[in-house]
Structures are given as C-alpha cells and as structure tokens.
Amino acid sequence: MANERTVLRTRVGIVGGGPAGLMLSHLLARAGIENIVVESRDADTISTTHRAGILESGAVALLTDTGVDGRVLTLGDEHAGIDLRFNGESHPLDFRELVDATVTLYAQNEVFVDLAAARERDGGDVRFGSEVTAVLDLETETPKFRFTAADGGEFEVHCDLLVGADGSRSFCRRQIPESNRRDFTVKYPFAWFGILAEAPKSSPELIYANSPHGFALVSQRSETVQRLYFQCDPGEDVDAWSEDRIWSELQRRVDGPDGFTLKTGPIFEKTVLPFRSFVREPLSHGRLFLVGDAGHTVPPTGAKGLNLAFADVRVLFEAIDSFYSTGNAGLLEGYSDTALRRVWKAQNFSYWMTTMLHTPPDAEPFMLKRALGELDTVTGSRYGQQYLAESYTGWPHG
Ligand code: PHB
C-alpha cells in the first residue's frame, strides 16, 4: 500500500541544503519569510566533503553581518595575495596594495557547518537525507515538489516560489522544458588531483604554478594540514599514486632555480576533481529559480564557485524580499539577467586562469609559449596585476 502523502505549505521551497540553499534559507528567515529546505545528503556527508576554500570579502560579510557565525574570522585565514609561478620563478601579487582587497581561506565544508548550526539555532526547517522525487506546477502560482524523508515518509510541499539550490547535478534544472532553456558548456582535457596532507605550510601565500609538466596549486587548510592539487588526466586512478609519487610530481611542477621545496607529510585524502565550465540560461522558469552550481559551474582555478553561489543568493533574496514586501515581481523577473552578468564575468575569469596556467596534454608548443607570454604580461605590469587582483578578490556587488 502506498504511503499517504503529507502536504506541507510554505512560502519558499528550497531544494538543496548546501551552502547556497542554507544561506538563502537563513536570509529569508531573518526577513520573516517562511521556508523549507530539503536536501538528499545527510549533514555528515556534506560537512566532510572537501571543496575549495577561498571566500571573497563579500562572502565573508554575508556570514558575519547576518549573524551566521564569527568562526570564519577566527578560524579563517586572511590572504592579501597569491604567487604566480612560471619558468621556475615566483611572482607575488599583493592584492591589498593593488586593489585594497583581501580574500579569506576558509574551507567550504566549514561554511556549511556554520550555516547548518545557524539554521538549527534559529529553528529553521531543514530536512537532510530527503530525496526530491518530483517538481510540479512550475508555471502556476503554487509550484510544488515531492520528497521522501529519511524515515520513508512521503511529503508534498506547496509554495509560492521554488528554488533549485541542488548542485551541479541539479534535479530541478532538468525539469525546465527543453524549449525554454539553453546550456553553454566547455570541457577540458584535464582534471585536478587533490590531496590533504599533514604537513606545515610550504609558503605563506597560495602558489598557482604553470610548468611544462602541468599545473600545480599549493593551498592550505591550517598550520598542520595542507591542501595541494596537480593537473591530471580526468580518468586518473588515485590508487595508482603512492605518497612518494605524488610528492615528487608536485615538487617537479614547482621546481626552480630558487630551490623552492615543498614541505611534505602523510597524505590522508586523495580525490580527482572534474573540470567543467557550464551555464544554464535563463536561471529561472515560471516560479522556479536556480542558484549556485544548479545553474552554473566554474573550474576551480579561479576559486569562484561558492562566491558566485552566494552572489546569486544575495540577488535572489533581495528579489524575494521585495516580492513579499511590495507585491511587485519585477526584481524576481530580473533575477536571471542580474545574476548572469556576474556569472559570465566569473566564467571568463575562471576560463582565463585555467587556460593560462594549465598545459593541455596535446598542446602545440606555440600555445605553451603563448601562455608564458601571457603570464609575463600580467605579472609585468601594474594594470595586468590589478586586473587579476580585482577579479580574484571579487567585483563590487551592484
Ligand atoms: C583550495 O584551497 O581548496 C583552493 C584554493 C584556491 C583555488 C582552488 C582551491 O583556486
């Protein structure tokens, strides 16, 4: 016998309880706008999934100014620059001096932990381990979705507005009719091999290295845990890589006459991260609105993923708030166009950083030399440095 379906009624239904969905839920709750968040994964899985860690100052402010938590200020590490390394030499970029801005290194899973705690503290309705099975009536004034809760209970949520914050494999995105959507995609012939290691910091700032052997990124997590990546084949098998092999591959990509040497230690996590640039247009259909990875994906080289998701959430929150306080849907209707302007800036920056720093497996030697010419142009002029610094630290929110 089929389980009976319980109907829940709310103003905003949010599918996806990662950082984007939870941040939107938090902002709406503060404005007195009732909402329900439904997420398929359990909270433990999300809080232990390692993702990028760079927050623009606007993203930090969204956490601290709205009372999520101040942990980002105490546990996060403010960075006033990065090093671009090529031809075996490091070229520091000082963001504070160039554009009067900094970024904060704070792992995305910690952002999730803070937001989940804030929603719980404030009595938010967030249902983890709950699978969305259908999205209905998007073109009406009462869009709906169905989900199966962690305990097997069946629910149908009736809302005024539905938000797809359900990540790069978004279920919501797929419910938009083909005639009303267009996807823009770039595939790359490489991926990143990411590790977490128990080791001291190798360098005070993050190092983005272009080398004939491929890209490497030296990032950090704490005084004792480091995060490093190197360009690899998308089909790479992490088990084929011993600790020694990983460290020597990373070292060879940062080698140079200055004798720079990575500080090594036991590796406790290895993953291959896929690489893709993707945008769905428009970011809305009827009363469904897509935010974050559900609507667009960037390669991690520019560290824009979470920042872009928060930028979408900020725009959508203001539109929803205006819809309820004035009854005017103008900002909601403009959501897609407004959010897409920043999305395409970030797409351009992420693509640019990626192509400038990586070595495609079958690249013409000309292209490798060209990329070095580009790095030399960027680091060799204040304008070039400022262009990168402004993009990396984040454009103003309009
Ligand atoms: C990270 O620390 O995981 C990280 C930092 C910068 C990036 C990407 C990832 O561009």
Boltz pocket constraint, residues with backbone or C-beta under 6 A from the ligand:
constraints:
  - pocket:
      binder: B
      contacts: [[A, 51], [A, 52], [A, 53], [A, 54], [A, 206], [A, 217], [A, 219], [A, 220], [A, 227], [A, 300], [A, 301], [A, 302], [A, 303]]
      max_distance: 6.0
